[in-house]
Amino acid sequence: MPGGMAFSVNSVGHMVKSGRLREHMEKLNSDLGVSDEDWIASRVDSLPKALILAMKTVANAAETASGKATELLPRAAD
């Protein structure tokens, strides 16, 4: 994002929601005795797991000519 700043906070929640939805839909299909749809398996089924994945993604950001593509800033003491 040249010359700007971007924040993304929704994608982590959506990943968790999708993982939980898949889990429940597979159970429902099993209970109803119908064939499963092609649900993509995800190990991100809780916010703590999503947070770890998000932090690892930021930590592994690409190095660019102007520094890391994204980074975490220290939290203020107050």
N, CA, C and O atoms as a DFTB+ gen file, in Angstrom:
312 C
 N C O
     1  1       0.864      -1.144       0.000
     2  2       0.000       0.000       0.000
     3  2       0.923       1.221       0.000
     4  3       1.199       1.781       1.061
     5  1       1.387       1.626      -1.136
     6  2       2.341       2.737      -1.220
     7  2       1.804       4.027      -0.590
     8  3       0.686       4.459      -0.873
     9  1       2.621       4.619       0.258
    10  2       2.258       5.898       0.863
    11  2       1.115       5.834       1.846
    12  3       0.530       6.868       2.170
    13  1       0.779       4.659       2.330
    14  2      -0.361       4.573       3.236
    15  2      -0.183       3.506       4.284
    16  3       0.891       2.923       4.432
    17  1      -1.240       3.265       4.998
    18  2      -1.221       2.277       6.068
    19  2      -2.511       1.481       5.966
    20  3      -3.556       2.041       5.634
    21  1      -2.458       0.213       6.241
    22  2      -3.649      -0.628       6.174
    23  2      -3.764      -1.460       7.445
    24  3      -2.766      -1.910       8.009
    25  1      -4.983      -1.648       7.872
    26  2      -5.258      -2.501       9.019
    27  2      -6.211      -3.595       8.570
    28  3      -7.159      -3.324       7.833
    29  1      -5.977      -4.812       8.998
    30  2      -6.879      -5.924       8.694
    31  2      -7.188      -6.627       9.998
    32  3      -6.304      -7.212      10.624
    33  1      -8.448      -6.569      10.406
    34  2      -8.827      -7.235      11.650
    35  2      -9.939      -8.258      11.433
    36  3     -10.145      -9.120      12.287
    37  1     -10.647      -8.188      10.333
    38  2     -11.759      -9.096      10.108
    39  2     -11.341     -10.476       9.636
    40  3     -11.997     -11.460       9.976
    41  1     -10.281     -10.577       8.872
    42  2      -9.948     -11.859       8.255
    43  2      -9.710     -12.970       9.285
    44  3     -10.054     -14.124       9.026
    45  1      -9.143     -12.654      10.417
    46  2      -8.889     -13.677      11.437
    47  2     -10.204     -14.240      11.952
    48  3     -10.351     -15.455      12.081
    49  1     -11.142     -13.384      12.240
    50  2     -12.461     -13.836      12.703
    51  2     -13.190     -14.646      11.653
    52  3     -13.867     -15.621      11.978
    53  1     -13.058     -14.252      10.400
    54  2     -13.707     -14.991       9.320
    55  2     -13.089     -16.374       9.157
    56  3     -13.802     -17.335       8.864
    57  1     -11.772     -16.493       9.343
    58  2     -11.125     -17.801       9.261
    59  2     -11.673     -18.736      10.336
    60  3     -11.960     -19.902      10.064
    61  1     -11.815     -18.223      11.553
    62  2     -12.345     -19.032      12.653
    63  2     -13.783     -19.425      12.361
    64  3     -14.164     -20.583      12.529
    65  1     -14.581     -18.456      11.923
    66  2     -15.990     -18.740      11.622
    67  2     -16.116     -19.805      10.538
    68  3     -16.941     -20.712      10.653
    69  1     -15.312     -19.704       9.493
    70  2     -15.358     -20.683       8.402
    71  2     -14.967     -22.070       8.885
    72  3     -15.586     -23.064       8.505
    73  1     -13.941     -22.136       9.721
    74  2     -13.523     -23.423      10.263
    75  2     -14.592     -24.061      11.136
    76  3     -14.820     -25.268      11.060
    77  1     -15.240     -23.264      11.954
    78  2     -16.304     -23.784      12.825
    79  2     -17.530     -24.177      12.012
    80  3     -18.176     -25.185      12.297
    81  1     -17.849     -23.373      10.992
    82  2     -18.988     -23.679      10.124
    83  2     -18.774     -25.013       9.413
    84  3     -19.682     -25.841       9.348
    85  1     -17.565     -25.218       8.880
    86  2     -17.253     -26.475       8.206
    87  2     -17.451     -27.644       9.153
    88  3     -18.053     -28.654       8.788
    89  1     -16.946     -27.507      10.364
    90  2     -17.052     -28.581      11.360
    91  2     -18.518     -28.941      11.622
    92  3     -18.875     -30.118      11.648
    93  1     -19.354     -27.937      11.813
    94  2     -20.765     -28.183      12.110
    95  2     -21.527     -28.702      10.888
    96  3     -22.422     -29.536      11.027
    97  1     -21.182     -28.216       9.695
    98  2     -21.846     -28.704       8.490
    99  2     -21.498     -30.164       8.225
   100  3     -22.352     -30.927       7.774
   101  1     -20.268     -30.560       8.495
   102  2     -19.896     -31.964       8.317
   103  2     -20.681     -32.856       9.280
   104  3     -21.110     -33.949       8.911
   105  1     -20.864     -32.385      10.513
   106  2     -21.648     -33.157      11.486
   107  2     -23.108     -33.234      11.052
   108  3     -23.724     -34.297      11.130
   109  1     -23.663     -32.114      10.595
   110  2     -25.052     -32.104      10.139
   111  2     -25.234     -33.065       8.964
   112  3     -26.190     -33.839       8.941
   113  1     -24.334     -33.020       7.998
   114  2     -24.417     -33.924       6.849
   115  2     -24.357     -35.380       7.304
   116  3     -25.085     -36.230       6.790
   117  1     -23.487     -35.658       8.268
   118  2     -23.374     -37.012       8.796
   119  2     -24.664     -37.431       9.495
   120  3     -25.153     -38.540       9.280
   121  1     -25.217     -36.553      10.330
   122  2     -26.461     -36.854      11.043
   123  2     -27.621     -37.086      10.086
   124  3     -28.488     -37.919      10.349
   125  1     -27.640     -36.349       8.967
   126  2     -28.722     -36.482       7.988
   127  2     -28.472     -37.603       6.994
   128  3     -29.359     -37.965       6.221
   129  1     -27.264     -38.154       7.015
   130  2     -26.931     -39.240       6.107
   131  2     -26.775     -38.792       4.667
   132  3     -27.020     -39.566       3.742
   133  1     -26.373     -37.558       4.475
   134  2     -26.146     -37.059       3.116
   135  2     -24.651     -36.930       2.875
   136  3     -23.854     -36.874       3.811
   137  1     -24.290     -36.885       1.601
   138  2     -22.864     -36.808       1.289
   139  2     -22.313     -35.440       1.638
   140  3     -23.002     -34.423       1.564
   141  1     -21.052     -35.453       2.021
   142  2     -20.365     -34.211       2.369
   143  2     -20.094     -33.382       1.131
   144  3     -19.817     -33.911       0.055
   145  1     -20.179     -32.087       1.299
   146  2     -19.739     -31.185       0.253
   147  2     -18.221     -31.104       0.354
   148  3     -17.625     -31.683       1.263
   149  1     -17.617     -30.412      -0.543
   150  2     -16.163     -30.265      -0.524
   151  2     -15.765     -29.145       0.423
   152  3     -15.414     -28.050      -0.016
   153  1     -15.820     -29.416       1.717
   154  2     -15.413     -28.432       2.711
   155  2     -13.901     -28.487       2.847
   156  3     -13.317     -29.566       2.942
   157  1     -13.281     -27.340       2.855
   158  2     -11.830     -27.279       3.002
   159  2     -11.493     -27.345       4.487
   160  3     -11.950     -26.518       5.276
   161  1     -10.703     -28.320       4.850
   162  2     -10.328     -28.495       6.253
   163  2      -9.396     -27.374       6.697
   164  3      -8.499     -26.958       5.964
   165  1      -9.628     -26.903       7.904
   166  2      -8.795     -25.846       8.477
   167  2      -8.524     -26.185       9.928
   168  3      -9.405     -26.664      10.641
   169  1      -7.309     -25.937      10.356
   170  2      -6.988     -26.157      11.764
   171  2      -7.243     -24.896      12.582
   172  3      -7.046     -24.893      13.798
   173  1      -7.678     -23.835      11.926
   174  2      -7.955     -22.574      12.624
   175  2      -9.427     -22.592      13.033
   176  3     -10.306     -22.177      12.277
   177  1      -9.674     -23.087      14.258
   178  2     -11.050     -23.202      14.724
   179  2     -11.288     -22.453      16.032
   180  3     -12.306     -22.649      16.697
   181  1     -10.340     -21.597      16.389
   182  2     -10.511     -20.786      17.598
   183  2      -9.731     -19.485      17.430
   184  3      -8.784     -19.413      16.647
   185  1     -10.134     -18.475      18.163
   186  2      -9.425     -17.198      18.083
   187  2      -7.980     -17.299      18.559
   188  3      -7.115     -16.660      17.960
   189  1      -7.668     -18.075      19.617
   190  2      -6.253     -18.202      19.997
   191  2      -5.387     -18.784      18.877
   192  3      -4.268     -18.319      18.658
   193  1      -5.896     -19.802      18.165
   194  2      -5.138     -20.377      17.048
   195  2      -4.986     -19.345      15.921
   196  3      -3.923     -19.233      15.310
   197  1      -6.059     -18.598      15.656
   198  2      -6.013     -17.579      14.601
   199  2      -5.022     -16.481      14.957
   200  3      -4.315     -15.974      14.086
   201  1      -4.968     -16.114      16.222
   202  2      -4.031     -15.077      16.658
   203  2      -2.587     -15.521      16.429
   204  3      -1.765     -14.741      15.950
   205  1      -2.284     -16.756      16.765
   206  2      -0.930     -17.283      16.546
   207  2      -0.589     -17.253      15.060
   208  3       0.504     -16.834      14.681
   209  1      -1.523     -17.698      14.218
   210  2      -1.288     -17.682      12.779
   211  2      -1.074     -16.256      12.271
   212  3      -0.186     -16.013      11.454
   213  1      -1.881     -15.324      12.750
   214  2      -1.747     -13.927      12.317
   215  2      -0.391     -13.348      12.734
   216  3       0.252     -12.651      11.948
   217  1       0.040     -13.627      13.949
   218  2       1.322     -13.099      14.418
   219  2       2.489     -13.712      13.639
   220  3       3.463     -13.023      13.335
   221  1       2.391     -15.009      13.314
   222  2       3.441     -15.649      12.521
   223  2       3.477     -15.059      11.108
   224  3       4.550     -14.886      10.530
   225  1       2.307     -14.754      10.561
   226  2       2.236     -14.150       9.234
   227  2       2.926     -12.800       9.226
   228  3       3.696     -12.504       8.313
   229  1       2.663     -11.980      10.227
   230  2       3.294     -10.661      10.322
   231  2       4.797     -10.809      10.540
   232  3       5.590     -10.094       9.927
   233  1       5.182     -11.734      11.411
   234  2       6.604     -11.924      11.711
   235  2       7.388     -12.362      10.475
   236  3       8.574     -12.055      10.351
   237  1       6.732     -13.074       9.566
   238  2       7.399     -13.576       8.364
   239  2       7.174     -12.680       7.144
   240  3       7.332     -13.133       6.011
   241  1       6.813     -11.433       7.361
   242  2       6.561     -10.516       6.251
   243  2       7.812     -10.346       5.402
   244  3       8.936     -10.429       5.897
   245  1       7.597     -10.110       4.130
   246  2       8.708      -9.964       3.186
   247  2       9.513      -8.701       3.476
   248  3       8.973      -7.682       3.907
   249  1      10.806      -8.795       3.230
   250  2      11.679      -7.624       3.293
   251  2      11.550      -6.871       1.974
   252  3      11.633      -7.476       0.905
   253  1      11.351      -5.578       2.039
   254  2      11.240      -4.761       0.832
   255  2      12.329      -3.697       0.861
   256  3      13.090      -3.605       1.824
   257  1      12.400      -2.908      -0.177
   258  2      13.412      -1.845      -0.242
   259  2      13.258      -0.853       0.908
   260  3      14.238      -0.246       1.340
   261  1      12.034      -0.686       1.403
   262  2      11.803       0.267       2.493
   263  2      11.637      -0.408       3.845
   264  3      11.192       0.227       4.801
   265  1      11.984      -1.673       3.939
   266  2      11.861      -2.400       5.209
   267  2      10.847      -3.530       5.087
   268  3      10.477      -3.921       3.980
   269  1      10.402      -4.049       6.213
   270  2       9.429      -5.142       6.203
   271  2       8.111      -4.672       5.598
   272  3       7.720      -3.515       5.751
   273  1       7.428      -5.597       4.903
   274  2       6.151      -5.272       4.269
   275  2       5.083      -4.928       5.305
   276  3       4.184      -4.135       5.029
   277  1       5.178      -5.513       6.477
   278  2       4.270      -5.200       7.575
   279  2       4.992      -5.510       8.875
   280  3       5.929      -6.309       8.891
   281  1       4.567      -4.888       9.957
   282  2       5.212      -5.136      11.232
   283  2       4.251      -4.809      12.377
   284  3       3.254      -4.110      12.196
   285  1       4.575      -5.327      13.542
   286  2       3.820      -4.998      14.746
   287  2       4.548      -3.883      15.463
   288  3       5.778      -3.853      15.506
   289  1       3.788      -2.975      16.019
   290  2       4.374      -1.878      16.789
   291  2       4.252      -2.191      18.266
   292  3       3.297      -2.849      18.680
   293  1       5.203      -1.731      19.072
   294  2       5.107      -1.979      20.518
   295  2       3.859      -1.328      21.102
   296  3       3.453      -0.247      20.674
   297  1       3.270      -1.977      22.057
   298  2       2.092      -1.442      22.720
   299  2       2.525      -0.405      23.758
   300  3       3.484      -0.613      24.502
   301  1       1.817       0.687      23.791
   302  2       2.129       1.750      24.783
   303  2       1.830       1.236      26.186
   304  3       0.892       0.462      26.381
   305  1       2.609       1.656      27.141
   306  2       2.448       1.204      28.527
   307  2       1.097       1.614      29.109
   308  3       0.546       0.904      29.949
   309  1       0.563       2.747      28.672
   310  2      -0.713       3.208      29.210
   311  2      -1.865       2.730      28.358
   312  3      -3.021       3.025      28.662
